C-alpha cells in the first residue's frame, strides 16, 4: 500500500511539473513559451528594462532595423550592448524564428 501511494505521488508531481512547463499542453516549443523562457525577463510586455528606446513594439522594431522575423533573429544573434547574445546553440534557428513570429504578432 505504501509503495502504491508513493507511485501515485510521484506521478502526480510529474503531471503538475509538466503542466506548468508547457510539456503536457504541447506549448513547450511555442513562440510564446520560448519568449517567456528566454526574453520576458528583460522584455516584459514587449518593453525593455535595459534600454527603454529599444522595445519590441512595432515602431521601435522598425526604428532599430528589426521589423522582420530575420531582423529579430539577427538582433538575437548579434545584439547591441546590454542584451544577451543568443547563438544557435542556446536558441536553435527554429526556436528563434518562433520567438520572432510571436514578437511580430503580439507587440
Residue frames as a rotation matrix with the C-alpha (Angstrom) as fourth column:
UNK 1
0.571 0.821 0.000 0.00
0.821 -0.571 0.000 0.00
0.000 0.000 -1.000 0.00
UNK 2
0.443 -0.483 -0.755 2.83
0.160 -0.786 0.597 2.39
-0.882 -0.385 -0.271 0.86
UNK 3
-0.639 -0.706 0.306 4.53
0.387 0.049 0.921 1.70
-0.665 0.707 0.242 -2.49
UNK 4
-0.134 0.689 0.712 1.29
0.977 -0.027 0.210 2.41
0.164 0.724 -0.670 -4.36
UNK 5
0.765 0.400 -0.505 0.89
0.535 -0.831 0.154 5.70
-0.358 -0.388 -0.849 -2.51
UNK 6
-0.021 -0.876 -0.481 4.47
0.075 -0.481 0.873 6.72
-0.997 -0.017 0.076 -3.39
UNK 7
-0.664 -0.180 0.726 3.94
0.687 0.237 0.687 5.81
-0.295 0.955 -0.034 -7.04
UNK 8
0.327 0.872 0.364 0.77
0.928 -0.369 0.050 7.90
0.178 0.322 -0.930 -7.20
UNK 9
0.663 -0.149 -0.733 2.53
0.295 -0.849 0.439 10.80
-0.688 -0.508 -0.519 -5.51
UNK 10
-0.446 -0.894 -0.029 5.42
0.233 -0.148 0.961 10.67
-0.864 0.422 0.274 -7.99
UNK 11
-0.464 0.354 0.812 3.00
0.884 0.137 0.446 10.57
0.047 0.925 -0.376 -10.94
UNK 12
0.641 0.747 -0.176 1.01
0.764 -0.644 0.043 13.49
-0.081 -0.162 -0.983 -9.56
UNK 13
0.305 -0.631 -0.714 4.16
0.098 -0.724 0.682 15.59
-0.947 -0.278 -0.159 -9.15
UNK 14
-0.672 -0.588 0.450 5.30
0.464 0.139 0.875 14.68
-0.577 0.797 0.179 -12.68
UNK 15
-0.034 0.755 0.655 1.95
0.980 -0.104 0.170 15.75
0.196 0.647 -0.737 -14.14
UNK 16
0.785 0.326 -0.527 1.97
0.489 -0.848 0.203 19.02
-0.381 -0.417 -0.825 -12.22
UNK 17
-0.059 -0.897 -0.439 5.54
0.091 -0.443 0.892 19.85
-0.994 0.013 0.108 -13.24
UNK 18
-0.716 -0.218 0.663 4.98
0.639 0.180 0.748 19.02
-0.282 0.959 0.011 -16.91
UNK 19
0.297 0.904 0.307 1.76
0.950 -0.313 0.004 21.05
0.100 0.290 -0.952 -16.93
UNK 20
0.735 -0.022 -0.678 3.47
0.266 -0.910 0.317 24.15
-0.624 -0.414 -0.663 -15.59
UNK 21
-0.318 -0.918 -0.235 6.35
0.000 -0.248 0.969 23.92
-0.948 0.308 0.079 -18.07
UNK 22
0.116 0.454 -0.884 4.08
-0.870 -0.383 -0.311 23.53
-0.479 0.805 0.350 -21.08
UNK 23
-0.857 -0.503 -0.108 5.16
-0.491 0.736 0.467 19.98
-0.155 0.453 -0.878 -21.91
UNK 24
-0.635 0.659 0.403 1.81
0.443 0.738 -0.508 18.37
-0.632 -0.144 -0.761 -21.26
UNK 25
0.344 0.842 -0.416 -0.08
0.113 -0.477 -0.872 21.06
-0.932 0.253 -0.260 -23.15
UNK 26
0.344 -0.265 0.901 2.22
0.916 0.305 -0.260 20.91
-0.206 0.915 0.348 -26.19
UNK 27
0.978 0.089 0.187 3.33
0.130 -0.966 -0.223 24.51
0.161 0.243 -0.957 -25.74
UNK 28
0.547 -0.818 -0.179 6.97
0.473 0.126 0.872 23.75
-0.691 -0.562 0.456 -24.90
UNK 29
-0.500 -0.782 0.372 8.21
0.739 -0.161 0.654 24.98
-0.452 0.602 0.658 -28.27
UNK 30
0.525 0.715 0.462 5.64
0.845 -0.502 -0.183 27.68
0.101 0.486 -0.868 -28.98
UNK 31
-0.149 -0.568 0.810 6.89
0.454 -0.767 -0.454 31.18
0.879 0.300 0.372 -29.65
UNK 32
0.507 0.420 0.753 5.15
-0.426 -0.637 0.642 32.43
0.750 -0.646 -0.144 -26.54
UNK 33
0.981 -0.152 -0.118 6.65
0.185 0.577 0.796 29.76
-0.053 -0.803 0.594 -24.27
UNK 34
0.215 -0.962 0.170 10.11
0.948 0.164 -0.272 30.31
0.234 0.219 0.947 -25.74
UNK 35
0.008 -0.131 0.991 9.74
0.091 -0.987 -0.131 34.10
0.996 0.091 0.003 -25.40
UNK 36
0.818 0.375 0.437 8.73
-0.385 -0.207 0.899 33.67
0.428 -0.903 -0.025 -21.77
UNK 37
0.828 -0.538 -0.159 11.70
0.545 0.706 0.453 31.39
-0.131 -0.462 0.877 -21.15
UNK 38
-0.013 -0.964 0.266 14.41
1.000 -0.016 -0.006 33.45
0.010 0.265 0.964 -22.88
UNK 39
-0.516 -0.217 0.829 13.19
0.552 -0.824 0.129 37.04
0.655 0.524 0.545 -23.34
UNK 40
0.402 0.896 0.186 10.41
0.463 -0.375 0.803 38.08
0.790 -0.237 -0.566 -20.96
UNK 41
0.297 -0.323 -0.899 12.70
0.932 -0.106 0.346 38.90
-0.207 -0.940 0.269 -18.04
UNK 42
-0.655 -0.620 -0.432 14.18
0.481 -0.783 0.394 41.87
-0.583 0.050 0.811 -19.93
UNK 43
-0.933 0.359 0.011 11.24
-0.187 -0.513 0.838 42.45
0.307 0.780 0.545 -22.30
UNK 44
-0.663 0.745 -0.079 8.11
0.534 0.396 -0.747 42.23
-0.525 -0.537 -0.660 -20.11
UNK 45
0.368 0.925 -0.091 5.00
0.483 -0.275 -0.831 43.01
-0.794 0.262 -0.548 -22.16
UNK 46
0.557 -0.192 0.808 7.28
0.808 -0.101 -0.581 43.89
0.193 0.976 0.099 -25.07
UNK 47
0.974 -0.221 0.044 9.11
-0.224 -0.934 0.279 46.61
-0.020 -0.282 -0.959 -23.17
UNK 48
0.328 -0.925 -0.193 12.80
0.397 0.320 -0.860 46.80
0.857 0.206 0.472 -22.42
UNK 49
0.922 0.057 -0.382 14.15
0.386 -0.190 0.903 47.04
-0.021 -0.980 -0.197 -18.88
UNK 50
0.044 -0.992 -0.116 17.70
0.852 -0.023 0.523 47.78
-0.522 -0.122 0.844 -20.06
UNK 51
-0.935 -0.328 -0.135 17.08
0.187 -0.780 0.597 50.30
-0.301 0.533 0.791 -22.88
UNK 52
-0.173 0.978 -0.120 13.54
0.309 -0.062 -0.949 51.75
-0.935 -0.201 -0.291 -22.97
UNK 53
0.002 0.139 -0.990 14.10
-0.777 -0.623 -0.089 53.08
-0.629 0.770 0.107 -26.52
UNK 54
-0.650 -0.297 -0.700 14.51
-0.697 0.602 0.391 49.54
0.305 0.741 -0.598 -27.84
UNK 55
-0.167 0.703 0.692 11.19
-0.624 0.468 -0.626 47.90
-0.763 -0.536 0.360 -27.05
UNK 56
-0.839 -0.049 0.542 9.64
0.287 0.807 0.517 45.10
-0.463 0.589 -0.662 -29.06
UNK 57
0.238 0.943 -0.232 6.75
0.257 -0.292 -0.921 47.29
-0.937 0.160 -0.312 -30.20
UNK 58
0.520 0.056 0.852 6.38
0.816 0.263 -0.515 47.70
-0.253 0.963 0.091 -33.96
UNK 59
0.961 -0.133 0.243 7.55
-0.015 -0.901 -0.433 51.32
0.277 0.412 -0.868 -34.20
UNK 60
0.506 -0.821 0.265 10.68
-0.704 -0.215 0.677 50.67
-0.499 -0.529 -0.687 -32.14
UNK 61
0.266 -0.383 0.885 11.44
0.379 0.885 0.269 47.45
-0.886 0.264 0.381 -34.02
UNK 62
0.748 0.069 0.660 11.23
0.659 -0.193 -0.727 49.38
0.077 0.979 -0.190 -37.29
UNK 63
0.896 -0.407 0.177 13.40
-0.415 -0.910 0.006 52.22
0.158 -0.078 -0.984 -35.95
UNK 64
0.228 -0.838 0.496 16.03
-0.713 0.204 0.671 49.70
-0.663 -0.507 -0.551 -34.87
UNK 65
-0.191 -0.332 -0.924 16.01
-0.961 0.257 0.106 47.67
0.202 0.908 -0.368 -38.10
UNK 66
-0.984 -0.127 0.127 14.36
-0.159 0.947 -0.281 44.60
-0.085 -0.296 -0.951 -36.63
UNK 67
-0.272 0.961 -0.039 10.83
-0.779 -0.244 -0.577 44.69
-0.565 -0.127 0.815 -38.01
UNK 68
0.325 0.331 -0.886 11.00
-0.755 0.655 -0.032 41.31
0.570 0.679 0.462 -39.79
UNK 69
0.994 0.052 0.100 11.49
-0.100 0.816 0.569 37.81
-0.052 -0.576 0.816 -38.48
UNK 70
0.484 -0.874 0.028 15.01
0.742 0.394 -0.542 37.65
0.463 0.283 0.840 -39.91
UNK 71
0.031 -0.442 0.897 15.78
-0.150 -0.889 -0.433 41.09
0.988 -0.121 -0.094 -38.47
UNK 72
0.660 0.275 0.699 14.72
-0.717 -0.048 0.695 40.00
0.225 -0.960 0.166 -34.98
UNK 73
0.935 -0.355 -0.012 16.72
0.350 0.913 0.211 36.77
-0.064 -0.202 0.977 -35.21
UNK 74
0.257 -0.875 0.410 19.72
0.498 -0.244 -0.832 38.80
0.828 0.418 0.373 -36.38
UNK 75
0.158 -0.135 0.978 19.44
-0.636 -0.772 -0.004 41.03
0.755 -0.621 -0.208 -33.28
UNK 76
0.924 0.180 0.338 19.19
-0.376 0.594 0.711 37.91
-0.073 -0.784 0.616 -31.10
UNK 77
0.749 -0.661 0.055 22.37
0.648 0.712 -0.269 36.55
0.139 0.237 0.962 -32.69
UNK 78
-0.397 -0.887 0.236 24.32
0.824 -0.458 -0.334 39.84
0.404 0.062 0.913 -32.69
UNK 79
0.635 0.751 -0.182 22.74
0.746 -0.534 0.399 42.20
0.202 -0.389 -0.899 -30.15
UNK 80
0.220 -0.502 0.837 23.91
-0.081 -0.864 -0.497 45.58
0.972 0.042 -0.230 -29.06
UNK 81
-0.792 -0.598 0.125 25.25
-0.122 -0.046 -0.991 46.50
0.599 -0.800 -0.036 -25.63
UNK 82
-0.585 0.516 0.626 23.17
-0.796 -0.218 -0.565 45.29
-0.155 -0.829 0.538 -22.70
UNK 83
0.554 0.822 -0.132 21.45
-0.831 0.537 -0.143 42.37
-0.046 0.189 0.981 -24.43
UNK 84
0.031 -0.462 0.887 22.39
-0.321 0.835 0.446 38.74
-0.946 -0.299 -0.123 -24.00
UNK 85
-0.363 -0.218 -0.906 23.70
-0.932 0.109 0.347 37.09
0.023 0.970 -0.243 -27.17
UNK 86
0.323 0.535 0.781 21.65
-0.422 0.820 -0.386 34.05
-0.847 -0.205 0.491 -28.16
UNK 87
-0.580 -0.578 -0.574 23.67
-0.787 0.213 0.580 31.86
-0.213 0.787 -0.578 -30.53
UNK 88
0.018 0.615 -0.789 22.28
-0.758 0.523 0.390 28.84
0.652 0.591 0.475 -32.39
UNK 89
-0.643 -0.301 -0.704 23.41
0.168 0.842 -0.514 26.57
0.747 -0.448 -0.491 -29.59
UNK 90
-0.954 0.278 -0.112 21.39
0.052 -0.213 -0.976 28.40
-0.296 -0.936 0.189 -26.93
UNK 91
0.082 0.988 -0.131 18.35
-0.272 -0.104 -0.957 29.02
-0.959 0.114 0.260 -29.17
UNK 92
-0.532 -0.272 0.802 18.17
0.582 0.571 0.580 26.91
-0.615 0.775 -0.146 -32.36
UNK 93
-0.995 0.069 -0.077 17.05
-0.103 -0.681 0.725 28.65
-0.003 0.729 0.685 -35.57
UNK 94
-0.432 0.892 -0.133 13.59
0.474 0.350 0.808 27.02
0.767 0.286 -0.574 -35.45
UNK 95
0.085 0.432 -0.898 13.00
0.994 -0.098 0.047 28.32
-0.068 -0.896 -0.438 -31.93
UNK 96
-0.697 -0.392 -0.600 14.44
0.365 -0.915 0.172 31.76
-0.617 -0.099 0.781 -32.75
UNK 97
-0.897 0.417 0.146 12.03
0.006 -0.317 0.948 32.02
0.442 0.852 0.282 -35.69
UNK 98
-0.075 0.897 -0.436 9.13
0.785 0.323 0.529 31.02
0.615 -0.303 -0.728 -33.42
UNK 99
-0.167 -0.067 -0.984 10.11
0.829 -0.550 -0.103 33.74
-0.534 -0.833 0.148 -30.93
UNK 100
-0.943 -0.247 -0.222 10.38
0.085 -0.826 0.557 36.31
-0.321 0.507 0.800 -33.73
UNK 101
-0.616 0.781 0.104 6.95
0.292 0.104 0.951 35.34
0.731 0.616 -0.292 -35.06
UNK 102
0.085 0.628 -0.774 5.46
0.980 0.086 0.177 35.68
0.178 -0.774 -0.608 -31.60
UNK 103
-0.489 -0.352 -0.798 7.04
0.549 -0.835 0.031 39.12
-0.678 -0.423 0.601 -31.16
UNK 104
-0.995 0.097 0.026 5.74
-0.034 -0.569 0.822 40.37
0.095 0.817 0.569 -34.53
UNK 105
-0.358 0.921 -0.150 2.25
0.456 0.313 0.833 39.02
0.814 0.230 -0.533 -33.84
UNK 106
0.144 0.444 -0.884 2.00
0.968 0.124 0.219 40.18
0.207 -0.887 -0.412 -30.24
UNK 107
-0.038 -0.259 -0.965 3.69
0.641 -0.747 0.176 43.54
-0.767 -0.612 0.194 -29.87
